[in-house]
Amino acid sequence: MTSPGTRADAEAEDLDVEEALALVKENPGPAHRGPVHPDRGGHGTPAPHHPADAHHRATPWPEARATAERAARAAARAARRTPVAVPLDAALGLTLAAPLAALTDLPSFDTSAMDGWALAGPGPWEVRDEGVLAGHAEPAPLTDGEAVRIATGARIPADTTAVLRTEHGRTDEHGRLHPTREVGHGQDIRPRGQECRSGDQLLPVGTLATPAVLGLAAAAGYDTLTAVPRPRVDVLVLGDELLTEGLPHDGLIRDALGPMLPPWLRALGAEVRAVRRIGDDARALHRAVTASDADLIVTTGGTAAGPVDHVHPTLRRIGAELLVDGVEVRPGHPMLLARLKDDQHLVGLPGNPLAAVSGLLTLAEPLLRTLAARPAPEPYTLPLRDAVQGHPYDTRLVPVVLRDEGAVPLHYNGPAMLRGVAAADALAVVPPGGARSGQEAELLDLPWAAGGIGVCFT
């Protein structure tokens, strides 16, 4: 899951976040992005889209995702956040902001690759009484005709010619060691520097810190990694009708987004700093938005034009720039993306749970991924096992499970339903008009279903 940087001769000094982001392998994502024109900040915004239905003036789905990426690149340039030194146990999922160079030879001394005997010269061999274990001081050199018991990973005595595996040797009545098969010179010895030499570049800028990367860094002598800091996110949960515990009653419903959004955002690489419940209070929403210094504010609900939908009025009041105001996607049409400051954005998610998931994957995922300098996932398609009904002019995102090189659409895919996505591996991107059985569909993996770094929610 690593993505090599494009600078072949990356220097060992730390880069700033913008430079690290620029070195991540470019992946343009879906190829069907529309034309753009420059806005006041020099960043592209989608060209106007005018479907036949005049009342429907939202941004096409691919353009909305592209806009979120561009907004994040502009924010990274404006913020000029410096890389951070992160302990290995906290670096999972971060992106390297400096090349990982070996601090020592690996291995740093000749070691035994197997349990057995270290040998010197031709056999049979006299066996020393004391063996050699891993982690102990350098053993005494061997002389020709001598052998010593040795454990895997132990330092090879000087003048050793080979290691004889335990299962390939026997001792006679005099205690001398004999091979049961031919022994080659250097057999089962890991020579110093076999994997790398001190100073070798092991991984470039832009590499994602997977568990294997953390292991390699530790083996190479690192206690910390220089990484792009996680984007900071504040979550504001809106709605007077939401309960935080117990059964729904008297017109009140349980809040599904408060428990769902923080771990999902963390899976997208964010540091979730706060989850605040605002209710339907315009003043409280204004105070919370203007007081936040997060890189991204995520709101839930209140993005339409009803009597208690306060997101749009709040954005107008503070002079925010709407980059995306509605998206041609179902569910999730009334989502929005606003630039509050040069280095701060707000993603407004619809209040319906599956519609909010759609907003996460459409706007929050590309924005957070770009801010974190994570490599973009490679687009892929699979055939749909069943036909999927489409919307006349909007993209649909439909939960699917992956089975035998195909995608099986799931039921319970209405805007307010989480039953389908809770069982899903991905969301299928269904074009306007629908898709027939067997038709290839683009898939958006869910973080925990991809089997990769996204399973980390901490």
C-alpha positions as CSV (number, residue, x, y, z in Angstrom):
1,M,0.0,0.0,0.0
2,T,2.9,2.3,-0.4
3,S,3.2,4.8,-3.1
4,P,6.7,5.9,-4.2
5,G,7.5,9.6,-4.5
6,T,8.3,11.0,-7.9
7,R,11.6,12.5,-6.8
8,A,14.1,9.8,-7.5
9,D,17.0,11.4,-5.5
10,A,14.9,12.5,-2.5
11,E,17.2,14.1,0.1
12,A,17.3,13.0,3.7
13,E,16.2,16.3,5.2
14,D,12.6,16.7,6.2
15,L,10.1,18.3,3.8
16,D,7.2,20.5,4.6
17,V,3.7,19.0,4.2
18,E,3.1,20.6,0.9
19,E,6.3,19.1,-0.6
20,A,5.4,15.7,0.9
21,L,2.0,15.9,-0.6
22,A,3.5,16.8,-4.0
23,L,5.7,13.7,-3.9
24,V,2.8,11.3,-3.4
25,K,2.1,9.4,-6.6
26,E,-0.5,11.3,-8.5
27,N,-3.8,9.4,-9.2
28,P,-6.5,11.4,-11.0
29,G,-9.3,9.1,-9.9
30,P,-12.3,8.6,-12.1
31,A,-11.6,9.8,-15.6
32,H,-15.0,11.4,-16.1
33,R,-14.3,14.8,-14.5
34,G,-15.8,17.8,-16.0
35,P,-14.2,21.1,-17.1
36,V,-13.2,23.7,-14.5
37,H,-12.6,27.4,-14.4
38,P,-10.4,29.3,-12.0
39,D,-11.9,30.9,-8.9
40,R,-10.7,33.8,-6.8
41,G,-8.0,31.6,-5.1
42,G,-6.6,30.3,-8.3
43,H,-8.2,26.8,-7.7
44,G,-10.6,25.1,-10.1
45,T,-14.3,25.0,-9.4
46,P,-16.7,23.0,-11.4
47,A,-18.1,24.5,-14.6
48,P,-21.9,25.2,-14.3
49,H,-24.0,22.1,-15.0
50,H,-27.5,22.6,-16.3
51,P,-29.5,19.4,-16.7
52,A,-32.8,19.4,-18.5
53,D,-34.6,19.7,-15.1
54,A,-34.0,23.4,-14.4
55,H,-34.7,23.1,-10.6
56,H,-31.8,20.6,-10.2
57,R,-28.6,22.6,-10.1
58,A,-26.2,20.5,-8.0
59,T,-22.6,19.6,-8.9
60,P,-22.0,16.4,-10.8
61,W,-20.6,13.7,-8.5
62,P,-17.1,13.3,-10.0
63,E,-16.6,17.1,-10.1
64,A,-17.6,17.3,-6.4
65,R,-14.9,14.9,-5.5
66,A,-12.3,16.7,-7.7
67,T,-13.3,20.0,-6.1
68,A,-12.6,18.5,-2.6
69,E,-9.2,17.4,-3.7
70,R,-8.3,20.8,-5.1
71,A,-9.6,22.5,-2.0
72,A,-7.3,20.3,0.2
73,R,-4.3,21.1,-2.0
74,A,-4.9,24.8,-1.6
75,A,-5.4,24.4,2.1
76,A,-2.1,22.5,2.4
77,R,-0.3,25.3,0.6
78,A,-1.9,28.0,2.8
79,A,-1.3,26.2,6.1
80,R,2.3,25.2,5.5
81,R,2.1,22.7,8.3
82,T,5.4,21.3,9.3
83,P,6.0,17.5,9.5
84,V,5.9,15.9,12.9
85,A,8.1,13.3,14.6
86,V,5.7,10.5,15.7
87,P,6.6,7.5,17.8
88,L,6.3,4.2,15.9
89,D,3.4,3.1,18.0
90,A,1.4,6.1,17.0
91,A,2.5,6.4,13.3
92,L,0.2,3.8,11.7
93,G,-1.6,5.3,8.8
94,L,0.5,8.4,8.5
95,T,2.4,9.4,5.4
96,L,6.2,9.7,5.5
97,A,7.4,13.3,5.1
98,A,11.1,12.3,4.9
99,P,12.7,9.3,3.2
100,L,13.3,6.3,5.4
101,A,17.1,5.7,5.2
102,A,18.8,2.8,7.0
103,L,20.6,3.9,10.1
104,T,22.6,0.7,10.2
105,D,23.5,-2.4,8.1
106,L,20.7,-5.0,8.1
107,P,21.6,-7.4,9.5
108,S,24.2,-5.5,11.5
109,F,26.4,-8.6,11.9
110,D,26.6,-12.1,10.3
111,T,23.7,-14.1,11.8
112,S,22.5,-17.7,11.7
113,A,19.4,-18.2,9.5
114,M,18.6,-21.6,11.2
115,D,19.0,-23.5,14.4
116,G,21.9,-25.9,14.1
117,W,25.7,-25.8,14.3
118,A,28.2,-23.2,13.1
119,L,31.0,-25.1,11.3
120,A,34.6,-24.4,10.4
121,G,36.3,-26.3,7.7
122,P,35.5,-29.8,6.5
123,G,33.9,-32.4,8.9
124,P,33.5,-34.4,11.0
125,W,33.6,-31.7,13.6
126,E,34.4,-31.6,17.3
127,V,31.5,-29.8,19.1
128,R,32.1,-27.2,21.7
129,D,30.3,-27.6,25.0
130,E,28.7,-24.2,25.1
131,G,26.3,-23.0,22.4
132,V,25.7,-19.6,20.9
133,L,22.4,-17.8,21.5
134,A,20.8,-14.7,20.0
135,G,21.4,-11.5,21.9
136,H,24.7,-12.6,23.5
137,A,28.1,-11.2,23.2
138,E,30.3,-12.1,20.2
139,P,31.4,-15.7,20.5
140,A,35.0,-16.9,20.2
141,P,36.3,-17.8,16.7
142,L,36.1,-21.3,15.4
143,T,39.1,-23.3,14.3
144,D,39.1,-25.8,11.5
145,G,37.3,-29.0,12.4
146,E,35.3,-27.3,15.2
147,A,31.5,-26.8,15.5
148,V,29.3,-25.0,18.0
149,R,25.6,-25.2,18.6
150,I,23.9,-22.0,17.4
151,A,20.3,-20.5,17.5
152,T,18.5,-18.7,14.8
153,G,19.5,-15.0,14.8
154,A,22.6,-15.6,16.9
155,R,25.9,-13.9,15.9
156,I,28.1,-16.1,13.7
157,P,31.5,-16.9,15.3
158,A,34.5,-15.6,13.3
159,D,35.9,-18.1,10.7
160,T,32.6,-20.0,10.4
161,T,32.2,-21.5,6.9
162,A,28.6,-22.6,7.1
163,V,25.7,-23.4,9.3
164,L,24.4,-27.0,9.4
165,R,20.7,-27.3,10.2
166,T,19.7,-29.4,13.2
167,E,17.8,-31.9,11.0
168,H,20.9,-32.3,8.7
169,G,23.4,-33.4,11.3
170,R,24.1,-36.4,13.6
171,T,26.7,-37.1,16.2
172,D,28.6,-40.4,16.6
173,E,29.5,-42.3,19.7
174,H,32.6,-40.1,20.2
175,G,30.5,-36.9,20.1
176,R,31.7,-35.8,16.6
177,L,29.3,-34.1,14.3
178,H,28.6,-35.5,10.8
179,P,26.4,-34.0,8.0
180,T,23.6,-36.1,6.5
181,R,23.7,-34.1,3.3
182,E,26.2,-31.9,1.5
183,V,27.1,-28.6,3.1
184,G,27.8,-25.6,0.9
185,H,30.1,-22.7,1.8
186,G,28.1,-19.9,3.5
187,Q,25.0,-22.1,3.8
188,D,22.3,-20.6,6.1
189,I,24.3,-17.6,7.1
190,R,22.8,-14.2,6.7
191,P,25.7,-11.9,6.0
192,R,26.0,-8.4,7.4
193,G,24.2,-5.9,5.1
194,Q,22.3,-8.6,3.1
195,E,19.1,-6.5,3.3
196,C,20.6,-3.0,3.2
197,R,23.7,-1.0,4.0
198,S,23.7,2.0,6.4
199,G,22.4,5.1,4.4
200,D,20.5,3.1,1.9
201,Q,17.0,4.6,1.1
202,L,14.5,2.0,2.2
203,L,11.3,3.9,1.5
204,P,10.6,7.3,-0.2
205,V,8.6,10.3,0.8
206,G,4.8,9.6,0.4
207,T,4.9,6.1,1.7
208,L,2.0,5.1,3.9
209,A,3.0,3.8,7.3
210,T,1.6,0.3,7.3
211,P,2.4,-2.3,10.0
212,A,5.2,-3.7,7.8
213,V,6.6,-0.2,7.4
214,L,6.7,0.3,11.2
215,G,8.5,-3.0,11.5
216,L,11.1,-2.1,8.9
217,A,11.6,1.3,10.6
218,A,12.2,-0.4,13.9
219,A,14.6,-2.9,12.4
220,A,16.5,0.0,10.7
221,G,17.0,1.7,14.1
222,Y,14.1,4.3,14.2
223,D,12.2,5.3,17.3
224,T,10.1,7.9,15.5
225,L,9.0,8.7,12.0
226,T,8.9,12.1,10.3
227,A,5.3,12.2,9.0
228,V,2.6,14.5,7.6
229,P,0.4,15.4,10.6
230,R,-3.2,14.1,10.7
231,P,-5.8,16.6,9.6
232,R,-7.7,17.9,12.7
233,V,-11.5,17.5,12.5
234,D,-14.3,18.8,14.7
235,V,-17.7,17.2,14.4
236,L,-20.9,19.1,15.1
237,V,-24.1,17.0,15.4
238,L,-27.2,19.1,14.7
239,G,-30.8,18.3,15.5
240,D,-33.1,18.6,18.5
241,E,-34.8,15.3,17.7
242,L,-31.7,13.2,18.5
243,L,-31.3,10.9,21.5
244,T,-27.9,9.7,22.8
245,E,-29.3,6.6,24.6
246,G,-32.3,4.4,25.0
247,L,-35.1,3.6,22.6
248,P,-36.7,6.1,20.2
249,H,-39.9,7.7,21.7
250,D,-42.3,10.6,21.3
251,G,-40.9,11.7,17.9
252,L,-37.3,11.4,19.0
253,I,-34.8,9.2,17.3
254,R,-31.4,7.8,18.2
255,D,-28.4,9.7,16.9
256,A,-26.6,7.2,14.6
257,L,-24.0,9.7,13.2
258,G,-22.5,10.7,16.6
259,P,-21.2,7.1,17.2
260,M,-20.4,6.4,13.5
261,L,-18.6,9.5,12.2
262,P,-15.6,9.8,14.6
263,P,-14.2,6.3,13.9
264,W,-15.0,6.6,10.2
265,L,-13.1,9.9,10.0
266,R,-10.2,8.4,11.9
267,A,-10.2,5.6,9.4
268,L,-9.8,8.2,6.7
269,G,-6.7,9.6,8.5
270,A,-8.1,12.3,10.6
271,E,-7.5,13.3,14.2
272,V,-11.0,13.8,15.6
273,R,-10.6,16.4,18.3
274,A,-14.2,17.0,19.4
275,V,-17.8,15.8,18.9
276,R,-20.3,18.5,19.9
277,R,-24.1,18.2,20.0
278,I,-25.5,21.6,18.9
279,G,-29.2,20.8,18.4
280,D,-31.2,23.2,16.2
281,D,-29.6,26.3,17.6
282,A,-28.3,28.8,15.0
283,R,-26.4,30.8,17.6
284,A,-24.7,27.8,19.0
285,L,-23.8,26.6,15.5
286,H,-22.3,30.0,14.7
287,R,-20.3,30.0,17.9
288,A,-19.0,26.5,17.4
289,V,-18.0,27.1,13.8
290,T,-16.2,30.4,14.4
291,A,-14.4,29.1,17.5
292,S,-13.0,26.0,15.8
293,D,-9.4,26.0,14.5
294,A,-9.7,22.5,13.0
295,D,-8.6,21.9,9.5
296,L,-12.1,20.5,8.8
297,I,-15.4,21.0,10.5
298,V,-18.0,18.3,9.7
299,T,-21.7,19.0,10.4
300,T,-24.6,16.6,10.3
301,G,-28.0,17.7,9.1
302,G,-29.3,21.2,8.6
303,T,-28.0,21.5,5.0
304,A,-31.4,21.9,3.3
305,A,-33.6,25.0,3.4
306,G,-36.1,24.1,6.1
307,P,-37.0,26.3,9.1
308,V,-34.3,24.8,11.4
309,D,-31.7,24.2,8.7
310,H,-29.1,26.6,9.9
311,V,-25.9,25.6,8.0
312,H,-26.4,27.8,4.9
313,P,-27.4,30.9,6.9
314,T,-24.4,30.4,9.2
315,L,-22.0,30.1,6.2
316,R,-23.5,33.3,4.7
317,R,-23.1,35.1,8.0
318,I,-19.4,34.4,8.3
319,G,-18.7,35.0,4.6
320,A,-17.7,31.4,3.7
321,E,-17.2,30.4,0.1
322,L,-19.5,27.6,-1.1
323,L,-17.4,25.3,-3.3
324,V,-20.0,22.6,-3.6
325,D,-23.7,23.3,-2.8
326,G,-25.5,20.0,-3.5
327,V,-24.3,17.1,-5.5
328,E,-25.9,15.0,-8.2
329,V,-25.8,11.9,-6.1
330,R,-28.4,9.7,-4.3
331,P,-28.5,9.4,-1.4
332,G,-26.8,12.6,-0.1
333,H,-27.9,15.2,-2.6
334,P,-28.0,18.2,-0.1
335,M,-24.3,17.8,1.0
336,L,-22.0,20.8,0.8
337,L,-18.4,21.9,0.9
338,A,-17.4,25.4,2.1
339,R,-14.1,27.2,2.4
340,L,-14.2,29.1,5.8
341,K,-10.6,30.3,5.6
342,D,-7.7,29.6,3.2
343,D,-6.7,26.6,5.4
344,Q,-10.1,25.6,6.9
345,H,-13.1,23.9,5.3
346,L,-16.5,22.7,6.3
347,V,-18.3,19.6,5.0
348,G,-22.0,19.6,5.6
349,L,-23.4,16.1,5.7
350,P,-27.1,15.4,5.3
351,G,-28.8,14.2,8.4
352,N,-30.0,10.8,7.0
353,P,-27.4,8.2,7.9
354,L,-26.7,6.6,4.5
355,A,-26.9,10.0,2.9
356,A,-24.2,11.1,5.4
357,V,-22.1,8.1,4.4
358,S,-22.4,9.3,0.8
359,G,-21.2,12.7,1.8
360,L,-18.2,11.3,3.7
361,L,-17.1,9.3,0.6
362,T,-17.9,12.1,-1.8
363,L,-16.4,15.2,-0.1
364,A,-14.7,14.3,3.2
365,E,-12.6,11.3,1.9
366,P,-10.8,13.1,-0.9
367,L,-10.3,16.2,1.2
368,L,-8.9,14.3,4.2
369,R,-6.8,12.0,2.0
370,T,-5.2,14.9,0.2
371,L,-4.5,16.8,3.4
372,A,-2.9,13.7,4.9
373,A,-0.9,13.2,1.7
374,R,-2.2,9.7,1.5
375,P,-2.0,8.0,-1.9
376,A,-5.2,7.9,-3.8
377,P,-6.8,4.4,-4.1
378,E,-6.5,2.8,-7.5
379,P,-10.0,2.9,-9.2
380,Y,-11.4,-0.5,-10.0
381,T,-14.6,-2.0,-11.3
382,L,-16.4,-5.3,-11.0
383,P,-19.6,-6.6,-12.7
384,L,-22.8,-6.2,-10.9
385,R,-24.6,-9.5,-10.1
386,D,-28.0,-7.9,-10.3
387,A,-29.5,-4.9,-12.1
388,V,-29.7,-1.7,-10.1
389,Q,-32.4,0.9,-10.7
390,G,-31.0,4.3,-11.4
391,H,-31.9,7.9,-10.8
392,P,-32.9,9.8,-14.0
393,Y,-30.0,12.3,-13.8
394,D,-28.0,11.6,-10.6
395,T,-25.3,9.1,-9.7
396,R,-26.4,6.5,-7.1
397,L,-24.1,5.0,-4.4
398,V,-25.4,1.5,-3.6
399,P,-24.0,-0.8,-0.9
400,V,-22.6,-4.1,-2.2
401,V,-20.8,-7.2,-1.0
402,L,-18.0,-8.6,-3.1
403,R,-18.4,-12.3,-4.1
404,D,-16.4,-14.3,-6.7
405,E,-15.2,-11.3,-8.8
406,G,-18.6,-9.7,-8.7
407,A,-20.5,-7.1,-6.7
408,V,-23.9,-8.1,-5.2
409,P,-26.2,-5.1,-4.5
410,L,-27.7,-5.1,-1.1
411,H,-31.2,-4.1,0.0
412,Y,-32.0,-1.5,2.6
413,N,-30.2,1.2,0.7
414,G,-32.6,4.1,1.4
415,P,-31.2,7.4,2.6
416,A,-32.1,6.8,6.3
417,M,-31.0,3.1,6.3
418,L,-27.7,1.8,7.6
419,R,-28.6,-1.9,7.5
420,G,-27.2,-2.3,4.0
421,V,-24.0,-0.5,4.4
422,A,-23.3,-2.2,7.8
423,A,-23.0,-5.5,5.9
424,A,-21.3,-4.0,2.8
425,D,-17.7,-4.2,1.5
426,A,-18.0,-1.3,-0.8
427,L,-20.4,1.2,-2.5
428,A,-21.1,0.8,-6.2
429,V,-21.2,3.9,-8.3
430,V,-24.3,3.5,-10.4
431,P,-24.6,6.0,-13.3
432,P,-27.8,8.0,-14.1
433,G,-30.3,5.6,-15.6
434,G,-29.2,2.6,-13.7
435,A,-27.1,-0.5,-14.5
436,R,-27.9,-3.8,-15.9
437,S,-26.9,-7.2,-14.5
438,G,-23.3,-7.9,-15.5
439,Q,-22.4,-4.3,-16.2
440,E,-19.1,-3.1,-14.8
441,A,-19.4,-0.6,-12.0
442,E,-16.8,1.5,-10.2
443,L,-16.5,0.6,-6.5
444,L,-15.6,2.6,-3.5
445,D,-14.1,0.4,-0.8
446,L,-15.2,1.0,2.8
447,P,-12.2,1.6,5.0
448,W,-12.5,-1.6,7.1
449,A,-13.4,-3.8,4.2
450,A,-10.3,-3.0,2.1
451,G,-8.1,-5.1,4.4
452,G,-5.6,-2.3,4.5
453,I,-4.5,0.6,6.6
454,G,-8.0,1.9,7.0
455,V,-8.9,-0.7,9.6
456,C,-7.0,1.5,12.2
457,F,-9.6,3.6,13.9
458,T,-7.4,5.1,16.7
